[in-house]
Amino acid sequence: MTQARREGDRMVQEQLVARGIRDKRVLAAMRQVPRDAFVPEEVKPFAFADRPLPIGHNQTISQPYIVGFMAECAAIRPGDRVLEIGTGCGYEAAVLSLLAEEVFSMDIVEPLASGAAERLKQLGYSVRVRAGDGYAGWPEEAPFNAIVLAAAAPVVPEPLLEQLAAGGRLVMPLGADNQELTLILKTPEGFGQKSLIPVAFVRMTGRVTQEPGRDGR
């Protein structure tokens, strides 16, 4: 076993399992995806650390626990179609691709989107990536069983709610200064919303910044 694989296994055990993440598919995916292959050279020594890391363009790769927690909350099943907003370096998209049938990922920063697309392809992960404002989602590929946002917004983007399939789950950091990781469920009666844990994500940019502030839906 390589040193990186040992560090990855320890990361999952000490940062995810020890904090209550139980979904076996999520844990297996987090063990399998080589986190060190997704971070810039200068931070590779900290790839498995219990914290977010800079990836350029004022963006970060999320703390491993948060990636696992969001994936578990999204309750992704084999056969699901998933949309990720905020591709970043592509790490979370790689994890999601091992859980779902299809993964679509968007980033408003074109160099991040193109870099992640190339990285994912080289590493053998099947993810469709494009540059664009995640507020609008990916309507031509909707509906999605799960939508995961890796950037915080003060409101829930309405187009993303419209692109959820029946029974779909949306997981996002909601809020501006005080963010709460939030789970939104699409039910026959409408949308149910549940706050999960306080978080601190980079903020979503683009059209969402033009929306009047409100506390979600």
C-alpha positions in Angstrom: 0.0 0.0 0.0 1.3 3.4 -1.0 1.8 6.2 1.6 -1.0 8.2 -0.1 -3.4 5.3 0.2 -2.5 4.9 3.9 -3.1 8.6 4.5 -6.4 8.4 2.6 -7.6 5.4 4.7 -6.6 7.3 7.9 -8.4 10.4 6.7 -11.6 8.4 6.2 -11.3 6.6 9.5 -10.3 9.6 11.7 -12.2 12.4 10.0 -15.4 10.7 8.6 -16.1 7.5 10.5 -15.1 9.0 13.9 -17.5 11.9 13.3 -20.5 9.7 12.5 -20.6 9.3 8.7 -21.9 5.8 8.2 -22.9 5.5 4.5 -20.6 2.6 3.3 -20.8 3.8 -0.3 -19.7 7.3 0.6 -16.8 6.0 2.8 -15.7 3.6 0.0 -15.7 6.4 -2.6 -13.7 8.7 -0.3 -11.2 6.0 0.2 -10.9 5.4 -3.5 -10.5 8.9 -4.8 -6.9 10.1 -4.4 -7.3 13.5 -2.9 -3.7 14.4 -3.4 -4.2 14.1 -7.1 -6.6 17.1 -7.1 -4.7 19.7 -5.1 -1.9 22.1 -6.3 1.7 20.9 -5.9 2.4 23.5 -3.2 -0.3 22.1 -0.8 0.1 18.3 -1.6 1.8 17.7 1.8 -1.5 18.8 3.4 -3.8 17.0 0.9 -5.3 14.7 3.6 -5.4 17.3 6.4 -8.6 18.1 8.3 -9.2 21.5 6.6 -9.9 23.2 3.3 -7.0 24.0 1.0 -6.5 26.8 -1.6 -6.7 25.7 -5.2 -6.3 29.1 -6.9 -8.7 31.7 -8.2 -9.7 32.5 -4.6 -11.3 29.1 -4.3 -10.8 26.1 -2.0 -11.1 22.3 -1.9 -13.5 21.6 1.0 -12.5 19.8 4.2 -12.8 16.0 3.7 -15.4 15.7 6.4 -17.6 18.3 4.7 -17.3 16.5 1.3 -18.3 13.2 2.9 -21.1 14.7 5.0 -22.7 16.5 2.0 -22.5 13.3 -0.1 -24.2 11.4 2.7 -26.9 14.0 3.1 -27.6 14.0 -0.7 -28.5 10.2 -0.3 -27.2 9.4 -3.8 -28.3 6.0 -5.1 -27.0 4.0 -8.1 -28.9 5.2 -11.1 -29.2 8.8 -9.8 -28.4 11.8 -12.0 -26.5 14.5 -10.0 -25.7 18.1 -10.6 -22.8 19.8 -8.8 -22.4 23.5 -8.7 -18.8 24.6 -8.0 -16.5 22.1 -9.7 -13.4 23.6 -8.2 -10.5 21.1 -8.6 -12.9 18.2 -9.4 -12.5 16.3 -6.2 -16.1 16.3 -5.0 -17.2 15.5 -8.6 -15.0 12.4 -8.6 -16.5 11.2 -5.3 -20.0 11.8 -6.6 -19.2 9.9 -9.8 -18.6 6.8 -7.8 -22.1 7.1 -6.2 -24.3 8.1 -9.1 -25.1 7.0 -12.6 -24.3 10.4 -14.2 -22.7 13.6 -12.8 -22.8 17.0 -14.3 -20.6 19.7 -12.8 -20.4 23.5 -13.4 -18.0 26.2 -12.3 -18.3 29.9 -13.1 -14.4 30.2 -13.2 -13.5 28.9 -16.6 -9.9 27.9 -15.8 -11.1 25.8 -12.9 -13.8 24.1 -15.0 -11.4 23.3 -17.9 -8.6 22.2 -15.5 -11.0 19.9 -13.6 -12.4 18.4 -16.8 -8.9 17.5 -18.0 -7.9 16.1 -14.5 -11.1 14.0 -14.2 -10.6 12.6 -17.7 -7.0 11.7 -17.0 -7.9 10.0 -13.8 -10.7 8.0 -15.4 -13.8 9.6 -13.7 -16.9 10.1 -15.9 -18.1 13.6 -15.2 -19.5 16.1 -17.7 -18.0 19.5 -16.8 -18.8 23.0 -18.2 -18.1 26.6 -17.3 -21.1 28.7 -16.5 -23.1 30.4 -13.8 -24.5 27.7 -11.5 -27.5 29.8 -10.6 -29.1 28.7 -13.9 -28.2 25.1 -13.4 -28.1 22.8 -16.4 -31.7 22.9 -17.7 -31.3 20.8 -20.8 -30.1 17.8 -18.6 -32.7 18.2 -15.9 -34.3 16.7 -13.9 -31.7 15.7 -11.3 -32.1 13.4 -8.3 -29.6 15.4 -6.3 -28.0 18.8 -6.6 -25.0 19.7 -4.5 -23.6 23.2 -4.2 -20.0 23.8 -3.1 -20.5 27.5 -2.7 -22.6 29.5 -0.3 -25.6 31.7 -1.4 -27.9 33.9 0.5 -30.9 32.5 -1.3 -31.8 29.2 -2.9 -31.5 29.6 -6.6 -35.0 29.1 -8.0 -33.8 27.4 -11.3 -32.2 24.7 -9.2 -35.4 23.9 -7.4 -37.1 23.7 -10.7 -34.5 21.2 -11.9 -35.0 18.8 -9.0 -36.7 15.5 -9.8 -39.6 14.3 -7.7 -38.1 13.2 -4.4 -34.9 15.0 -5.2 -32.5 16.4 -2.7 -30.6 19.7 -2.8 -27.7 20.2 -0.4 -26.1 23.7 -0.1 -24.5 26.2 2.3 -27.2 28.8 2.8 -26.6 32.2 4.1 -24.1 35.1 3.7 -22.1 35.8 6.9 -23.8 33.0 9.0 -24.0 30.0 6.8 -25.9 26.8 7.5 -25.5 23.6 5.4 -29.1 23.0 4.3 -31.0 20.1 2.9 -34.0 20.7 0.7 -36.3 17.9 -0.3 -38.8 18.0 -3.1 -42.0 16.3 -2.0 -45.5 16.0 -3.5 -46.6 18.8 -1.1 -43.7 21.2 -2.1 -40.3 21.8 -0.7 -39.1 20.8 2.8 -36.0 22.5 4.3 -33.8 21.4 7.1 -30.7 23.1 8.5 -27.9 20.7 9.3 -24.6 22.2 10.6 -22.9 25.7 10.5 -20.3 25.9 7.8 -18.0 28.5 6.1 -17.8 28.2 2.3 -16.6 30.6 -0.4 -19.5 32.6 -1.7 -21.3 31.9 -4.9 -20.8 34.6 -7.5 -22.8 35.6 -10.6 -26.5 36.2 -10.9 -27.2 35.1 -7.3 -25.5 38.3 -6.0 -28.2 40.3 -7.8 -31.1 38.6 -6.0 -32.7 40.3 -3.0 -31.5 38.8 0.3 -33.7 36.3 1.9 -33.3 33.2 4.0 -33.9 30.6 1.3 -37.3 29.1 0.5 
